[in-house]
């Protein structure tokens, strides 16, 4: 009897009653329980995350930075509610904690009270990191916790990028402010250069004028010395020669005739010169004070600007993972220019500091000269009157020798005082002349230094970037998120169910074959008793289950395609490949049952477990322990899963052809082993009549 006929006789048993027919129908639909129901239950879980209740807590009280109100918590809350990633519930912190604990909410997301303050602190001296607080409870559901970590990682990345945009925008604004302030400093340095040039001219004029004043004060002192000597002689003569009053009067009138025209004609000039000397001394003293006060401040400001530029260059270029050469190159030149400016400012400061002793002495001498010049200006109108009074007294000597002697004594005393003042005036003018010469030399250095400072600051202005709003926004956008993930998925699965179909479909077909051989005998007893050839007995036991398997494939794939919506890149190839898969599984299960009897059913189940754990259907097999990696290449389901992935989602068909070869080899080998088992069972033994285990 041929194998197809033997197979038909085996199937005919299921048509002899309602229960056998129902069993056959259940057998055909059994893979749907494993394949269709399993895949349908989590066909697209990520598309239904909006049904998961999640607590959202916004305790952020906001903050103010640079006059602008920041409410990062409100912004994130609004975007989350709009996104509908989860079923958000805005609640208090206590309600969220209780809900996560009792399972009302699967997890909670909380923005703490200082969330905006921490984000705004990025522009302060003590920056802090803002923390989004996520709380999960794996006792509610472990997978939801894993999904939430991925979702909240994107939320955190978006929030961090937003905070970085604000921080970088302030940096670029500071660059613009630095540019403007450096421009002001350059203008101030130019003004200093112009002012120092004028001061240099004034100091030279002052030195020349003081030189002339020194010559005049020397002549005045010498004349007063002579006058004082004459007054002494007058005093002596008036006492010794009472009878020579006439001669004395004539002699005094002669001297007065020489002195009075000089005093009368030059009295105003002497007063004007003295006042000019006093005013000039006061102006020079004030300019010295301004120089001493301004030099340290300018040096400090130059060093502060240089340090700020150096810090920006270090963070943006020296320590940055990927420095931008278009920014770092001009920024480096700006740092060098700022250092040069600081050195020039230090030179000016050092000049003032090194000359401080002389400047202090000069300031004191200028004050003394100012007082003495004012005193001389006050006395100058009365010199002619004093001399006139003396002449009158001498002319009146004829009326009384005693009056002349007394007047001569007074004249001698007054001229002694004038002699001392003239000497002091001459000395002071000499010192003032020396100080004016030193001032003139110092102003030469100040003029040269201010010119270098102005040039350096002018060059620095051109090197410091001045970003407009559009340019600033573009640079901020790039630097806040410099690296973006341009992901591309080749032959992507549209949903979770499609991705797992290559794993659950062979599982259902294996279970179908396993249950089929619980109802259908792997080796027909009639064929064994009739003495049919072993290979025919093996085929007769395999063909019914293989045929049922083909019907199972048709039913399962029809339901998956028109039910959840499984789309296959190669529909015909998928069906043909699954036909080979179910024939292979039927052959393997038949051999295990035929060879090992009741124990074979346990081996079929054990082999299923090994294949499920080593096929790489969920996680890559490389993530499994070494044992499963070792058995992976030797089990048929490994090749079935890999081939179905290419047939369903697309890609190269090399693994499909390899799988076909492996499955064909497994099928042929299993049928050969089954035939060998059939041949052994044609001989009845005591063990077969009384088996040790029966299921």
TORSE-332527 format. One record per residue (C-alpha): x, y, z. Coordinates in steps of 0.25 Angstrom, whole numbers, plus 2048, in hexadecimal, padded with zeros to 3 digits. Last residue first. Example, Ala and Ser with C-alpha at 12.3 -4.5 7.8 and 13.67 -1.06 7.14 Angstrom:
8377FC81D;8317EE81F;
This chain:
805826870;80B819872;818816879;81F80887C;81980286F;8127F4871;8107EE863;81B7F785D;8257F3868;8217E4865;8267E6857;81F7E684A;8277E883D;8217F1834;8257FC83E;8347FB839;8307FE82B;82780A82F;833810837;83C80F82B;831816823;83082182D;83F82382C;83E82481D;83282E81F;839836829;846837820;83E83B814;83684681C;84384B823;84A84C815;83E85380F;83E85D81A;84D860819;84C86280A;83F86B80B;846872817;85287580E;84987A803;84188380C;84E888813;85388D805;846894802;84B8A2804;8428AC80A;8338AD80D;82A8AE819;8228A0817;82B89880F;83889D815;83389B823;82D88D81F;83B88881C;84188C829;836886831;836879829;84587882A;846878839;83986F839;841864833;84B86283E;85A86083D;85F86E83B;859873848;85E868851;86B86F855;86587D856;85A87785F;865871868;86D87E868;86388686F;85988F867;85D89D862;863897855;856890852;85189E84E;8448A1857;83689C853;837891849;84688E84B;84387F848;84A87A855;83F87B860;834877856;83C86C850;83F86685E;831867863;82C860856;836855858;831853866;823852861;826848856;82F840860;82383F86A;81B83A85E;82683085B;82582A869;818824864;81E81D859;82D820857;83081D849;82281F843;81F82B84B;82C832849;82C82E83A;81E833838;82284183F;82D842836;82583F829;81A84882D;823853830;82A852822;81C85181B;81885E823;82486581F;824861810;81586680F;81A873817;82487580C;81A874801;81187E809;81C88880B;8208877FD;81288A7F8;811896801;81F89C7FF;81F8AA806;8148A580F;8098AD815;8038A8822;7F58B0824;7F08AC832;7E58A482B;7E68A381C;7F589F81C;7F6898829;7E9890827;7ED88C819;7FB88881E;7F687F829;7EB878820;7F5875815;80087181E;7F6868825;7F2862818;80085F815;802859823;7F6850821;7FD84B814;80A84981B;803842827;7FC83881D;808836815;812832820;80C825825;80A820817;818825813;81E81D81F;81681081B;81A81180D;829813811;82880681A;8227FD80F;8157F8812;8147EC81B;8057EC81D;8067ED82C;80F7FA82B;805800820;7F97FD829;800802835;80381082E;810816833;80F825838;80182283D;7F782E83B;7F1834847;7FD838850;805839843;7FC84483F;7FF84B84C;80E84C849;80C85083B;80385C83F;80C85F84A;818860840;80F868837;80B872842;81A874846;81D876837;814881836;817888844;82688B840;825890832;818898837;8208A0841;8248AC839;8168AC832;80F8AC840;8188B8845;8148C1839;8188C682B;8248BD82A;8308C5824;8378BF817;8438C8819;8418D2825;8488DF824;84C8E782F;8528F582E;8558F883C;85890683F;86690C844;86791A847;85A91C84E;85C929856;86892D84D;86092C841;854934846;85C93E84D;864941840;857943838;85194C843;85D954844;85E956835;85095B834;851964841;85E96A83C;86B966841;87796F844;884967843;89096C84A;89C96E840;89897B83B;897981849;8A497B84C;8AB983841;8A5990847;8A998C855;8B8989850;8B8997849;8B399F854;8BC99885E;8C899A855;8C59A9854;8C29AA863;8D09A4865;8D79AF85C;8CF9BA862;8D29B5870;8E19B486D;8E19C2868;8D99C7874;8E49C187D;8EF9CA876;8E69D6877;8E39D3886;8F29D2889;8F59DF882;8E99E588A;8EF9E0897;8FD9E6894;8F69F4891;8EE9F389E;8FA9F08A6;9019FD8A0;8F4A058A2;8F4A008B1;903A048B3;901A128AC;8F4A148B4;8FBA108C1;906A1B8BE;8FCA258BB;8F5A238C8;902A248D0;906A318C9;8F8A378CB;8F9A348DA;907A3B8DA;901A468D2;8F6A488DD;900A498E8;90AA528E1;8FEA5C8DE;8FAA5C8EC;907A608F1;909A6A8E6;8FCA708EB;901A718F9;90EA778F5;906A818EC;8FDA858F8;909A87901;910A908F7;904A998F7;8FEAA38ED;909AA18E3;906A928E3;8F8A958DD;8FEA928CF;903A858D5;8F4A828DA;8EEA868CD;8F8A7D8C6;8F4A728CF;8E6A748CC;8E8A748BE;8EFA678BF;8E4A618C7;8DAA668BD;8E2A608B1;8E2A538B8;8D3A538BB;8CDA4E8AE;8D7A418AE;8D3A3D8BC;8C6A358B8;8CDA2F8AC;8D9A2B8B5;8CFA248BF;8C8A1D8B3;8D6A188AE;8DAA138BC;8CDA0B8BD;8CEA058AF;8DDA028B1;8DA9FB8BE;8CE9F38B8;8D79EF8AC;8E29EB8B5;8D99E28BC;8D49DC8AF;8E29DA8AA;8E69D38B7;8DA9C98B5;8DD9C88A6;8EC9C58A9;8E89BA8B3;8DD9B48AA;8E79B389E;8E79A489F;8D89A28A1;8D49AC896;8DE9A588C;8DA997891;8CB99B88E;8CF99F880;8D799387D;8CC98A883;8C2990879;8CB98D86E;8CC97E873;8BD97D874;8BB982866;8C5977861;8BD96D869;8B0971863;8B6970855;8BB962858;8AD95E85D;8A7964850;8B095D847;8AC95084E;89D95484C;89F95683D;8A594883C;89B941846;88E94683F;890941831;899935836;88C93083E;891927849;88C91984A;88E913858;89092185E;89B923868;8A592C860;89A932857;88D93785D;89093586C;89F93A86B;89C945861;89194A86A;89A94A876;8A595286E;89B95C86A;89795E878;8A595F87D;8A996A872;89C972876;8A0972885;8AF975882;8AB98187A;8A1986884;8AC98588F;8B698D887;8AC998884;8A8999893;8B7999897;8BA9A588D;8AE9AE88F;8B09B289E;8BF9B689C;8BD9BD88F;8B19C5895;8B99C98A1;8C49CE897;8BA9D688F;8B69DD89C;8C49E18A0;8C79E7892;8BB9EF892;8BE9F58A0;8CC9F889C;8C89FF890;8BEA08897;8C9A0C8A2;8D4A0F897;8CAA1788F;8C6A1F89C;8D5A2289E;8D7A26890;8CBA2F891;8D0A3589E;8DEA38898;8D8A3D88B;8CFA47894;8DBA4C89C;8E4A4D88F;8E3A5C88C;8E2A6189A;8ECA588A0;8F6A5B895;8F3A6A895;8F5A6A8A4;903A638A5;90CA6D89D;906A7A8A2;905A748B0;914A728B0;916A808AC;90CA858B6;913A7D8C1;921A848BD;91AA928BD;914A8F8CB;921A8A8D0;929A968CC;91EA9F8D2;91EA978DF;92DA978E1;92CA9E8EE;927A928F5;932A8A8F0;934A7E8F8;925A7A8FB;920A7D8ED;92CA778E7;92BA6A8EE;91CA698EA;91FA6D8DC;92AA638DB;921A588DF;916A5D8D5;921A5C8CB;924A4E8CE;915A4A8CE;914A508C0;920A488BB;91AA3B8C0;90CA3F8BA;913A418AD;919A338AE;90CA2D8B2;904A348A6;90FA2F89C;90DA218A1;8FEA228A0;8FFA27892;908A1C88D;900A11894;8F3A1788E;8F9A15880;8FCA07883;8EEA06889;8E8A0A87C;8F0A00874;8EC9F587D;8DE9F987D;8DE9FA86E;8E49EC86D;8D99E7877;8CE9ED86F;8D39E6862;8D49D9869;8C69DB86F;8C09DD861;8C79D085C;8C29C9869;8B49CE866;8B49C8858;8BA9BB85C;8B09BA868;8A59BD85E;8AA9B1855;8AA9A9861;89C9AD865;8989A9857;89F99B858;898999865;88A99C85F;88D992854;89198885E;88498B865;87C988858;88497C855;882976863;873979862;873971855;87A96685B;871967867;86596585E;86C958858;86E953866;85F95686A;85B94E85E;863943862;85C94286F;84E943869;85193985F;85792F869;84A930871;84292B865;84D920862;84C91B870;83C91B86F;83C914862;847909867;83F908874;83290586C;8398FB863;83E8F486F;8308F4875;82B8EC86A;8368E186A;8358E0879;8268DF878;8278D386F;8308CC87A;8268CF885;81A8CB87D;8218BE87A;8238BB889;8148BC88D;80D8C089A;8188B98A3;8228C089A;81E8CD8A1;8238DA89A;8278E889F;82D8F2895;8328FF89A;837909890;844910895;84991E892;85891E893;85F92A89B;867936897;86E93D8A2;87494A89C;86794D894;86394B886;86093C887;858940894;84B94188B;84A93288A;84B930899;84193B89C;837935892;838928899;83892E8A7;82A9298AB;82C91B8A5;827916897;82190889A;81E8FD891;8168F1896;8148E2893;80A8D7891;7FF8DF897;7F48DA8A0;7FD8CE8A3;7FD8D08B3;80B8D68B4;80B8DE8A7;7FE8E48AB;8038E78B9;80F8EE8B4;8078F68AA;7FC8FA8B4;8078FF8BD;80E9078B2;80190D8AE;7FA9098A1;7FA90C892;7F68FF88C;7FC8FB87E;7F78F0876;8058EE86F;80B8F3863;8008FD861;80990785B;80191385F;80190F86D;81090D86D;81291B866;80A922870;81191B87C;81F91E876;81B92D874;81592E882;821928889;82B931881;82493E886;82F948883;82C957885;83696187E;83D96C885;84A966883;84595988A;838957892;83394A898;828941897;82093A8A3;82292C89E;8199228A5;81491C898;80F90E89B;80B904890;8058F7894;8058EC889;7F98E4884;7FC8DB878;7F28DD86D;7FA8E7865;8058DB864;7FB8D585A;8048D684E;8108D0855;8088C4858;8068C1849;8038B2847;8048AE856;7F78A6858;7F68A3849;80389D848;800893853;7F289084E;7F688E83F;802885842;7FF87D84E;7F087C84E;7F087C83F;7FA87083E;7EE868844;7E486A839;7E785E831;7E885583D;7DB85B842;7D5857835;7DB849836;7D6847845;7C884C841;7C8841836;7CD837840;7C283B84A;7B783C83F;7B982D83B;7BF824830;7C682F828;7D3830830;7D682182D;7D782581F;7E482C821;7EC81F824;7E6818818;7EA82480F;7F8823814;7F9814811;7F3818803;7FE823801;809819806;80680E7FC;800800800;
